[in-house]
Amino acid sequence: MAILDSKGRLFGKINLLDLGAALVTLLVIFVVSSSILSSLGVAQVGEKLVPIEVDLVVRGLNVRDPEQLFNNGLKKGGKTNVIIRNQPYGQIEIKSVQQLPRTVNVFQPDGTVKELPDPKTSNFSTDMLLTLEGKAKSTESGLVLGSSKVKIGMPFELEGFNYNFNATVIDIRLKDK
């Protein structure tokens, strides 16, 4: 029995064109399914999800009454929507919100400088320190939220019921499990 017969069949049973078409179809199915799974954010080999805390600082947020922010969700235990490099990440939990005091530098007669509370009462500018907690992918090049790497100095856009402002990452910590 010959390997190929006169009709182009392998061992007289399988047509080579049909076998080639079947292999191409299987390859296409594999490529499409792997690209769909990777776009869904399924953890890749060598990556694992780890709990993290991200500290953000907000400087000079113009707001008349900061308590409005805190009463409408920007508070401990609440959630906020995060946008990193114009890519929506989703909601992340707020671990803490601390309003920072406004201060001014005052030069003293002896040449030293003291930091004292700002005496202006009509200052509609607020500084805050926020801590967010969530899960990030741990890769060789750093931590990744969604599809964006998280690094110190990066801007985060925070959005909620009555706010939308930018904050800057000042610290990233792996949280104890």
TORKOL-4160 file (C-alpha; in steps of 0.2 Angstrom, whole numbers, padded with zeros to 4 digits, m for minus):
177
<pt num="1" X="0000" Y="0000" Z="0000"/>
<pt num="2" X="0007" Y="0017" Z="m0005"/>
<pt num="3" X="0007" Y="0032" Z="0006"/>
<pt num="4" X="m0002" Y="0043" Z="m0007"/>
<pt num="5" X="m0014" Y="0035" Z="m0019"/>
<pt num="6" X="m0019" Y="0042" Z="m0036"/>
<pt num="7" X="m0033" Y="0052" Z="m0029"/>
<pt num="8" X="m0022" Y="0062" Z="m0017"/>
<pt num="9" X="m0027" Y="0052" Z="m0001"/>
<pt num="10" X="m0015" Y="0048" Z="0013"/>
<pt num="11" X="m0015" Y="0029" Z="0016"/>
<pt num="12" X="m0031" Y="0028" Z="0004"/>
<pt num="13" X="m0042" Y="0036" Z="0018"/>
<pt num="14" X="m0038" Y="0055" Z="0021"/>
<pt num="15" X="m0038" Y="0068" Z="0008"/>
<pt num="16" X="m0023" Y="0080" Z="0010"/>
<pt num="17" X="m0033" Y="0095" Z="0006"/>
<pt num="18" X="m0046" Y="0091" Z="0019"/>
<pt num="19" X="m0032" Y="0087" Z="0032"/>
<pt num="20" X="m0024" Y="0104" Z="0028"/>
<pt num="21" X="m0041" Y="0114" Z="0030"/>
<pt num="22" X="m0044" Y="0105" Z="0047"/>
<pt num="23" X="m0027" Y="0110" Z="0053"/>
<pt num="24" X="m0029" Y="0128" Z="0048"/>
<pt num="25" X="m0047" Y="0129" Z="0056"/>
<pt num="26" X="m0040" Y="0122" Z="0072"/>
<pt num="27" X="m0026" Y="0135" Z="0072"/>
<pt num="28" X="m0038" Y="0149" Z="0069"/>
<pt num="29" X="m0049" Y="0143" Z="0084"/>
<pt num="30" X="m0034" Y="0142" Z="0095"/>
<pt num="31" X="m0028" Y="0160" Z="0091"/>
<pt num="32" X="m0045" Y="0168" Z="0093"/>
<pt num="33" X="m0049" Y="0159" Z="0109"/>
<pt num="34" X="m0032" Y="0164" Z="0116"/>
<pt num="35" X="m0033" Y="0182" Z="0111"/>
<pt num="36" X="m0051" Y="0183" Z="0119"/>
<pt num="37" X="m0045" Y="0176" Z="0135"/>
<pt num="38" X="m0030" Y="0188" Z="0136"/>
<pt num="39" X="m0041" Y="0203" Z="0133"/>
<pt num="40" X="m0053" Y="0197" Z="0147"/>
<pt num="41" X="m0039" Y="0200" Z="0159"/>
<pt num="42" X="m0036" Y="0182" Z="0164"/>
<pt num="43" X="m0019" Y="0181" Z="0173"/>
<pt num="44" X="m0005" Y="0176" Z="0162"/>
<pt num="45" X="0008" Y="0163" Z="0167"/>
<pt num="46" X="0020" Y="0170" Z="0179"/>
<pt num="47" X="0008" Y="0183" Z="0185"/>
<pt num="48" X="m0002" Y="0183" Z="0201"/>
<pt num="49" X="m0015" Y="0194" Z="0210"/>
<pt num="50" X="m0008" Y="0202" Z="0226"/>
<pt num="51" X="m0017" Y="0214" Z="0238"/>
<pt num="52" X="m0010" Y="0231" Z="0237"/>
<pt num="53" X="m0012" Y="0248" Z="0245"/>
<pt num="54" X="m0010" Y="0264" Z="0235"/>
<pt num="55" X="m0007" Y="0281" Z="0243"/>
<pt num="56" X="m0013" Y="0296" Z="0233"/>
<pt num="57" X="m0011" Y="0315" Z="0237"/>
<pt num="58" X="m0023" Y="0328" Z="0230"/>
<pt num="59" X="m0016" Y="0346" Z="0230"/>
<pt num="60" X="m0026" Y="0361" Z="0228"/>
<pt num="61" X="m0043" Y="0353" Z="0225"/>
<pt num="62" X="m0055" Y="0368" Z="0222"/>
<pt num="63" X="m0071" Y="0364" Z="0232"/>
<pt num="64" X="m0082" Y="0375" Z="0242"/>
<pt num="65" X="m0087" Y="0362" Z="0255"/>
<pt num="66" X="m0076" Y="0346" Z="0257"/>
<pt num="67" X="m0089" Y="0338" Z="0268"/>
<pt num="68" X="m0100" Y="0336" Z="0252"/>
<pt num="69" X="m0087" Y="0324" Z="0245"/>
<pt num="70" X="m0086" Y="0314" Z="0261"/>
<pt num="71" X="m0105" Y="0313" Z="0263"/>
<pt num="72" X="m0107" Y="0307" Z="0245"/>
<pt num="73" X="m0095" Y="0292" Z="0245"/>
<pt num="74" X="m0077" Y="0298" Z="0246"/>
<pt num="75" X="m0075" Y="0291" Z="0263"/>
<pt num="76" X="m0067" Y="0276" Z="0272"/>
<pt num="77" X="m0076" Y="0260" Z="0266"/>
<pt num="78" X="m0083" Y="0268" Z="0251"/>
<pt num="79" X="m0078" Y="0265" Z="0233"/>
<pt num="80" X="m0072" Y="0276" Z="0219"/>
<pt num="81" X="m0070" Y="0274" Z="0200"/>
<pt num="82" X="m0052" Y="0274" Z="0195"/>
<pt num="83" X="m0046" Y="0279" Z="0177"/>
<pt num="84" X="m0027" Y="0276" Z="0174"/>
<pt num="85" X="m0019" Y="0284" Z="0158"/>
<pt num="86" X="m0037" Y="0287" Z="0151"/>
<pt num="87" X="m0041" Y="0268" Z="0153"/>
<pt num="88" X="m0055" Y="0264" Z="0165"/>
<pt num="89" X="m0050" Y="0252" Z="0178"/>
<pt num="90" X="m0066" Y="0250" Z="0188"/>
<pt num="91" X="m0071" Y="0253" Z="0206"/>
<pt num="92" X="m0058" Y="0251" Z="0220"/>
<pt num="93" X="m0061" Y="0252" Z="0239"/>
<pt num="94" X="m0056" Y="0268" Z="0249"/>
<pt num="95" X="m0046" Y="0263" Z="0264"/>
<pt num="96" X="m0044" Y="0280" Z="0271"/>
<pt num="97" X="m0046" Y="0299" Z="0267"/>
<pt num="98" X="m0037" Y="0312" Z="0277"/>
<pt num="99" X="m0039" Y="0330" Z="0274"/>
<pt num="100" X="m0022" Y="0339" Z="0276"/>
<pt num="101" X="m0021" Y="0356" Z="0285"/>
<pt num="102" X="m0017" Y="0371" Z="0274"/>
<pt num="103" X="m0001" Y="0379" Z="0280"/>
<pt num="104" X="0010" Y="0394" Z="0276"/>
<pt num="105" X="0028" Y="0397" Z="0278"/>
<pt num="106" X="0032" Y="0411" Z="0290"/>
<pt num="107" X="0049" Y="0418" Z="0291"/>
<pt num="108" X="0055" Y="0422" Z="0309"/>
<pt num="109" X="0066" Y="0437" Z="0315"/>
<pt num="110" X="0080" Y="0425" Z="0318"/>
<pt num="111" X="0080" Y="0419" Z="0300"/>
<pt num="112" X="0071" Y="0402" Z="0303"/>
<pt num="113" X="0055" Y="0397" Z="0295"/>
<pt num="114" X="0040" Y="0390" Z="0304"/>
<pt num="115" X="0025" Y="0382" Z="0296"/>
<pt num="116" X="0009" Y="0389" Z="0303"/>
<pt num="117" X="m0009" Y="0386" Z="0299"/>
<pt num="118" X="m0016" Y="0397" Z="0284"/>
<pt num="119" X="m0026" Y="0411" Z="0292"/>
<pt num="120" X="m0036" Y="0414" Z="0276"/>
<pt num="121" X="m0054" Y="0409" Z="0278"/>
<pt num="122" X="m0061" Y="0411" Z="0261"/>
<pt num="123" X="m0048" Y="0398" Z="0253"/>
<pt num="124" X="m0058" Y="0386" Z="0243"/>
<pt num="125" X="m0043" Y="0374" Z="0241"/>
<pt num="126" X="m0041" Y="0357" Z="0249"/>
<pt num="127" X="m0027" Y="0345" Z="0251"/>
<pt num="128" X="m0030" Y="0327" Z="0254"/>
<pt num="129" X="m0021" Y="0310" Z="0257"/>
<pt num="130" X="m0031" Y="0295" Z="0251"/>
<pt num="131" X="m0027" Y="0277" Z="0253"/>
<pt num="132" X="m0035" Y="0264" Z="0241"/>
<pt num="133" X="m0034" Y="0246" Z="0242"/>
<pt num="134" X="m0037" Y="0232" Z="0229"/>
<pt num="135" X="m0029" Y="0218" Z="0219"/>
<pt num="136" X="m0015" Y="0220" Z="0206"/>
<pt num="137" X="m0006" Y="0208" Z="0195"/>
<pt num="138" X="0012" Y="0206" Z="0200"/>
<pt num="139" X="0024" Y="0206" Z="0185"/>
<pt num="140" X="0043" Y="0207" Z="0183"/>
<pt num="141" X="0041" Y="0225" Z="0179"/>
<pt num="142" X="0030" Y="0230" Z="0193"/>
<pt num="143" X="0012" Y="0230" Z="0198"/>
<pt num="144" X="m0002" Y="0231" Z="0186"/>
<pt num="145" X="m0020" Y="0237" Z="0189"/>
<pt num="146" X="m0031" Y="0232" Z="0174"/>
<pt num="147" X="m0020" Y="0235" Z="0159"/>
<pt num="148" X="m0009" Y="0249" Z="0167"/>
<pt num="149" X="0007" Y="0249" Z="0177"/>
<pt num="150" X="0006" Y="0258" Z="0194"/>
<pt num="151" X="0021" Y="0268" Z="0198"/>
<pt num="152" X="0025" Y="0282" Z="0210"/>
<pt num="153" X="0021" Y="0299" Z="0202"/>
<pt num="154" X="0007" Y="0293" Z="0190"/>
<pt num="155" X="m0009" Y="0302" Z="0190"/>
<pt num="156" X="m0025" Y="0293" Z="0194"/>
<pt num="157" X="m0042" Y="0301" Z="0189"/>
<pt num="158" X="m0055" Y="0298" Z="0203"/>
<pt num="159" X="m0073" Y="0299" Z="0199"/>
<pt num="160" X="m0089" Y="0297" Z="0210"/>
<pt num="161" X="m0106" Y="0304" Z="0212"/>
<pt num="162" X="m0101" Y="0322" Z="0214"/>
<pt num="163" X="m0083" Y="0323" Z="0210"/>
<pt num="164" X="m0070" Y="0320" Z="0196"/>
<pt num="165" X="m0052" Y="0325" Z="0200"/>
<pt num="166" X="m0034" Y="0320" Z="0198"/>
<pt num="167" X="m0023" Y="0313" Z="0212"/>
<pt num="168" X="m0004" Y="0308" Z="0211"/>
<pt num="169" X="0003" Y="0291" Z="0217"/>
<pt num="170" X="0015" Y="0294" Z="0231"/>
<pt num="171" X="0017" Y="0276" Z="0238"/>
<pt num="172" X="0013" Y="0258" Z="0233"/>
<pt num="173" X="0013" Y="0244" Z="0246"/>
<pt num="174" X="0010" Y="0226" Z="0245"/>
<pt num="175" X="m0003" Y="0222" Z="0259"/>
<pt num="176" X="0000" Y="0208" Z="0271"/>
<pt num="177" X="m0013" Y="0194" Z="0268"/>
